[in-house]
Amino acid sequence: MAQDSQTLHGDGISAVIAEQGAELVSLQDGRGFEFLWQAGPEWRRHSPVLFPIVGRLTGDRLRHRGQTYPMTQHGFARDKPFTWEERGPHSCTLVLTDDADTRAHYPFAFRLAVTYTLDRQQLGVTFKITNTGDEPLPASIGAHPAFNWPLLPELPKEAYRLTFSDDEPAPIRRLKDGLLLTEPRPTPIDGRTLALSERLFDDDAVILDRPASTSVRYAAERGPAIEMSWQGAEELGIWSKPGGAPFLCIEPWHGIASPTDFDGEFTDKPGVMLIEPGAKRSLSYQIGLEPGRR
């Protein structure tokens, strides 16, 4: 095992977490079957942590008290080395705190802890944001795990579907140039079922900005499957690269891209949480693996 990663082992599951970006880079069942996208040429990431923004800001700039700060899509956490706080056989915690570099983009004091825990064919992930400063902390946080699509290589992509825990009749949101379109779109979800196809992502991500569900199952009629659940998320993104790529992202978020008509103070941005000095906010999610019949 490389010094910059930690391998966790559980009952019928293993995970590898990298120090860089506190990123999950492998998720396998007890037979060594890989569920996580392995950062191929179509997209060079596995499961980045999105902080302190989700999506893009207008002009890739953050506005605060009359100043502007450069801030690229999904924020800087995914590209920063974290510090190991705990490393064990079944769980680990990594921490990122503000420094001179982060304050050049995001002028706030913070502590972000990311904890991974394995238990009985399930990986649990918790993001905990602490405001270590003396003013309210505006922030967003999101998960971006990419799973192989198809999970079973001999099946077509169209054999797969997402089945939500609840009916999802509400309109969805779409993006243009990374920004949130102001007008909602009719949902492609039929009751609780979203049929998957490459054409679904012609207009970029499918965004549920008020999901009724707190879990979803990703599966075909046979083969391995994934059950994903979340707590503390306000939105859910579903994405694959427009034009086709062999992965599917299921993304619980607390935050969203700037609307196309918003270019104001970051503290006023839709979807941003405001954390009082000394307070903490958390988002967590779980990935359950079902080996299935192959």
C-alpha positions as a printed NumPy array, in Angstrom:
array([[  0.   ,   0.   ,   0.   ],
       [  1.303,   3.416,  -0.967],
       [  1.952,   5.861,   1.874],
       [ -0.563,   8.336,   0.461],
       [ -3.55 ,   5.962,   0.612],
       [ -5.373,   3.761,   3.098],
       [ -7.032,   0.428,   2.351],
       [-10.039,  -0.467,   4.479],
       [-11.385,  -4.018,   4.803],
       [-14.857,  -5.05 ,   5.922],
       [-17.175,  -8.026,   5.671],
       [-17.376,  -8.616,   1.913],
       [-16.108,  -5.159,   0.994],
       [-12.873,  -3.177,   0.653],
       [-12.154,   0.467,  -0.106],
       [ -9.078,   2.533,  -0.905],
       [ -8.958,   6.209,   0.079],
       [ -6.31 ,   8.602,  -1.228],
       [ -4.756,  11.408,   0.792],
       [ -5.044,  13.693,  -2.235],
       [ -8.531,  15.136,  -2.154],
       [ -9.618,  12.589,   0.499],
       [-10.898,  10.705,  -2.536],
       [-12.354,   7.219,  -2.647],
       [-10.417,   5.503,  -5.466],
       [-11.544,   1.856,  -5.223],
       [-14.606,   0.017,  -3.936],
       [-14.682,  -3.757,  -4.307],
       [-16.754,  -6.646,  -3.014],
       [-15.273,  -9.687,  -1.292],
       [-14.507, -11.331,  -4.642],
       [-12.502,  -8.374,  -5.88 ],
       [-15.173,  -7.037,  -8.248],
       [-14.622,  -3.298,  -8.795],
       [-17.709,  -1.078,  -8.6  ],
       [-15.985,   2.324,  -8.811],
       [-14.949,   4.026, -12.045],
       [-11.164,   3.814, -12.376],
       [-10.451,   7.325, -13.716],
       [-10.083,   6.471, -17.388],
       [ -9.406,   8.995, -20.16 ],
       [-13.062,  10.052, -20.365],
       [-12.877,  11.495, -16.819],
       [ -9.745,  11.453, -14.676],
       [-11.468,  11.283, -11.296],
       [-13.114,   8.585,  -9.159],
       [-15.187,  10.219,  -6.423],
       [-14.124,  13.815,  -5.755],
       [-15.206,  15.788,  -2.683],
       [-16.989,  18.988,  -3.734],
       [-16.178,  21.885,  -1.382],
       [-16.679,  24.794,  -0.763],
       [-18.977,  24.964,  -3.802],
       [-21.   ,  22.508,  -5.839],
       [-21.056,  23.237,  -9.552],
       [-19.897,  26.551, -10.982],
       [-20.107,  30.159,  -9.891],
       [-20.863,  32.817, -12.48 ],
       [-17.59 ,  33.823, -14.101],
       [-15.771,  31.341, -11.834],
       [-15.551,  34.046,  -9.193],
       [-16.721,  34.274,  -5.595],
       [-17.98 ,  37.644,  -4.405],
       [-17.612,  38.641,  -0.744],
       [-17.811,  42.121,   0.752],
       [-16.925,  43.914,  -2.45 ],
       [-13.998,  41.631,  -3.319],
       [-13.833,  38.88 ,  -5.925],
       [-11.918,  35.623,  -5.562],
       [-11.176,  33.043,  -8.272],
       [-13.071,  29.796,  -7.678],
       [-13.165,  26.988, -10.217],
       [-15.946,  24.442, -10.649],
       [-16.687,  22.263,  -7.598],
       [-14.122,  24.105,  -5.462],
       [-10.589,  23.263,  -4.377],
       [-10.933,  20.384,  -1.877],
       [-10.72 ,  17.711,  -4.577],
       [ -7.253,  18.978,  -5.556],
       [ -5.787,  19.532,  -2.075],
       [ -3.805,  17.085,   0.072],
       [ -5.657,  16.269,   3.279],
       [ -4.091,  15.312,   6.612],
       [ -4.715,  11.905,   8.141],
       [ -6.427,  12.267,  11.499],
       [ -7.225,   8.578,  11.993],
       [ -6.192,   5.479,  10.033],
       [ -7.51 ,   2.047,  10.951],
       [ -8.403,  -1.257,   9.288],
       [-12.129,  -0.433,   9.037],
       [-12.285,   3.375,   9.07 ],
       [-10.25 ,   6.518,   8.513],
       [-10.653,  10.283,   8.806],
       [ -8.914,  12.97 ,   6.757],
       [ -8.95 ,  16.711,   7.476],
       [ -8.524,  19.884,   5.431],
       [ -8.21 ,  23.305,   7.075],
       [ -7.862,  26.792,   5.662],
       [ -4.424,  28.16 ,   4.801],
       [ -2.97 ,  31.008,   2.776],
       [ -3.752,  29.219,  -0.495],
       [ -7.396,  28.483,   0.305],
       [ -7.958,  32.025,   1.618],
       [ -6.813,  33.423,  -1.729],
       [ -9.901,  31.735,  -3.212],
       [-12.228,  31.489,  -0.228],
       [-11.65 ,  34.077,   2.529],
       [-13.016,  32.003,   5.407],
       [-11.727,  29.848,   8.247],
       [-12.951,  26.256,   8.197],
       [-12.24 ,  22.658,   9.077],
       [-13.488,  19.892,   6.751],
       [-13.311,  16.31 ,   8.046],
       [-14.083,  13.346,   5.783],
       [-14.649,   9.968,   7.452],
       [-14.926,   6.591,   5.698],
       [-16.253,   3.535,   7.532],
       [-16.859,  -0.031,   6.327],
       [-19.525,  -2.28 ,   7.798],
       [-21.077,  -5.408,   6.235],
       [-20.867,  -4.73 ,   2.488],
       [-21.517,  -1.027,   3.015],
       [-19.294,   2.029,   2.897],
       [-20.358,   5.014,   4.97 ],
       [-18.988,   8.488,   4.208],
       [-19.44 ,  11.58 ,   6.39 ],
       [-18.469,  15.16 ,   5.582],
       [-18.319,  17.459,   8.617],
       [-17.739,  21.201,   8.174],
       [-16.774,  23.286,  11.217],
       [-16.726,  27.075,  11.209],
       [-13.461,  27.923,  12.979],
       [-13.764,  31.645,  12.218],
       [-15.604,  34.573,  13.778],
       [-18.153,  35.262,  11.018],
       [-20.851,  33.079,   9.407],
       [-19.318,  30.514,   7.047],
       [-21.05 ,  30.213,   3.651],
       [-20.385,  26.795,   2.149],
       [-21.662,  23.964,   0.033],
       [-20.609,  20.318,   0.153],
       [-21.237,  17.433,  -2.196],
       [-20.315,  13.878,  -3.135],
       [-19.455,  12.845,  -6.7  ],
       [-18.899,   9.049,  -6.78 ],
       [-18.667,   7.515, -10.247],
       [-19.675,   3.877, -10.736],
       [-18.919,   1.655, -13.671],
       [-21.727,   1.72 , -16.247],
       [-22.503,  -0.994, -17.067],
       [-21.519,  -2.783, -13.869],
       [-21.539,  -6.077, -15.731],
       [-19.502,  -5.525, -18.924],
       [-21.56 ,  -7.847, -21.129],
       [-24.81 ,  -5.973, -20.43 ],
       [-25.827,  -2.896, -22.437],
       [-26.058,   0.447, -20.652],
       [-29.795,   0.546, -21.39 ],
       [-30.296,  -2.535, -19.192],
       [-29.727,  -0.338, -16.124],
       [-32.122,   1.835, -14.184],
       [-32.281,   3.878, -11.02 ],
       [-35.113,   2.986,  -8.646],
       [-35.844,   5.666,  -6.042],
       [-37.263,   5.047,  -2.573],
       [-40.181,   7.397,  -3.298],
       [-42.069,   8.717,  -6.291],
       [-40.268,  11.657,  -7.911],
       [-42.889,  13.699,  -9.794],
       [-41.241,  17.112,  -9.343],
       [-39.585,  18.863, -12.299],
       [-35.823,  18.561, -12.635],
       [-33.187,  21.209, -13.274],
       [-30.621,  21.369, -16.048],
       [-27.376,  23.239, -16.684],
       [-26.08 ,  25.497, -19.436],
       [-22.321,  26.107, -19.495],
       [-22.22 ,  24.752, -15.945],
       [-24.811,  27.21 , -14.579],
       [-28.32 ,  26.354, -13.434],
       [-31.076,  27.178, -15.894],
       [-33.848,  29.153, -14.249],
       [-36.715,  27.205, -15.835],
       [-37.378,  23.665, -14.538],
       [-37.77 ,  20.782, -16.989],
       [-40.238,  17.863, -16.928],
       [-38.831,  14.916, -15.046],
       [-37.66 ,  11.848, -17.   ],
       [-38.425,   9.729, -13.903],
       [-41.486,   7.51 , -14.281],
       [-42.859,   7.123, -10.782],
       [-39.818,   5.785,  -8.969],
       [-37.914,   4.547, -12.018],
       [-35.346,   6.358, -14.167],
       [-34.393,   4.393, -17.275],
       [-30.744,   5.037, -18.093],
       [-29.347,   5.826, -21.52 ],
       [-26.544,   7.951, -22.899],
       [-29.07 ,  10.38 , -24.448],
       [-30.308,  11.221, -20.95 ],
       [-27.138,  13.29 , -20.473],
       [-27.155,  15.188, -23.765],
       [-28.06 ,  18.295, -21.724],
       [-25.559,  17.507, -18.951],
       [-26.603,  16.431, -15.448],
       [-30.093,  15.53 , -14.3  ],
       [-30.596,  17.53 , -11.09 ],
       [-33.279,  16.873,  -8.502],
       [-33.354,  20.101,  -6.496],
       [-36.082,  18.841,  -4.153],
       [-35.868,  15.055,  -4.126],
       [-38.506,  13.163,  -2.158],
       [-36.224,  10.139,  -1.858],
       [-33.354,   9.469,   0.505],
       [-32.086,   6.39 ,  -1.323],
       [-31.782,   4.931,  -4.795],
       [-30.871,   1.519,  -6.245],
       [-28.678,   1.263,  -9.346],
       [-29.155,  -2.115, -11.045],
       [-30.046,  -4.207, -14.078],
       [-32.18 ,  -7.343, -14.037],
       [-29.114,  -9.351, -13.083],
       [-25.57 ,  -8.854, -11.922],
       [-24.069,  -6.577,  -9.265],
       [-26.109,  -3.674,  -7.915],
       [-25.632,  -0.637,  -5.684],
       [-27.945,   0.778,  -3.038],
       [-27.099,   4.375,  -2.159],
       [-28.662,   6.434,   0.636],
       [-27.968,   9.883,   2.088],
       [-28.676,  12.232,   4.999],
       [-28.353,  16.016,   5.06 ],
       [-28.398,  16.434,   1.276],
       [-30.8  ,  18.96 ,  -0.248],
       [-30.179,  18.058,  -3.897],
       [-29.226,  15.031,  -5.968],
       [-27.244,  15.091,  -9.196],
       [-27.101,  12.247, -11.718],
       [-24.437,  12.586, -14.379],
       [-22.431,  10.932, -17.07 ],
       [-20.296,  12.684, -19.616],
       [-22.393,  14.   , -22.523],
       [-21.622,  12.029, -25.653],
       [-21.074,   8.807, -23.737],
       [-18.671,   7.423, -21.129],
       [-18.597,   4.135, -19.176],
       [-19.521,   5.599, -15.785],
       [-22.529,   6.912, -13.91 ],
       [-22.341,   9.435, -11.056],
       [-24.921,   9.528,  -8.254],
       [-24.278,  12.704,  -6.268],
       [-25.912,  13.832,  -2.996],
       [-25.319,  17.559,  -2.552],
       [-26.005,  20.405,  -0.177],
       [-25.568,  23.175,  -2.716],
       [-25.977,  23.76 ,  -6.408],
       [-24.482,  25.714,  -9.303],
       [-25.203,  29.424,  -9.576],
       [-28.394,  30.174, -11.495],
       [-27.75 ,  31.816, -14.852],
       [-29.292,  35.059, -13.539],
       [-27.295,  35.228, -10.276],
       [-23.964,  37.015,  -9.837],
       [-24.262,  38.406,  -6.326],
       [-22.671,  37.96 ,  -2.906],
       [-21.696,  34.378,  -2.166],
       [-23.593,  34.502,   1.13 ],
       [-26.779,  35.221,  -0.881],
       [-26.256,  32.446,  -3.43 ],
       [-29.121,  29.918,  -3.624],
       [-28.222,  26.616,  -1.994],
       [-25.43 ,  27.91 ,   0.252],
       [-25.579,  26.939,   3.929],
       [-24.567,  29.547,   6.497],
       [-22.728,  28.028,   9.469],
       [-22.411,  30.173,  12.577],
       [-19.019,  30.581,  14.309],
       [-18.155,  27.426,  16.23 ],
       [-21.019,  25.458,  14.652],
       [-20.835,  22.313,  12.51 ],
       [-22.823,  20.914,   9.592],
       [-22.721,  17.375,   8.22 ],
       [-23.696,  15.435,   5.127],
       [-23.396,  11.666,   4.98 ],
       [-24.077,   8.919,   2.501],
       [-23.797,   5.156,   2.258],
       [-22.973,   2.828,  -0.618],
       [-24.213,  -0.721,  -0.222],
       [-22.831,  -3.393,  -2.563],
       [-24.887,  -6.283,  -3.879],
       [-22.633,  -8.824,  -5.636],
       [-25.586, -10.387,  -7.488],
       [-25.637, -13.155, -10.046],
       [-23.179, -12.725, -12.903]])
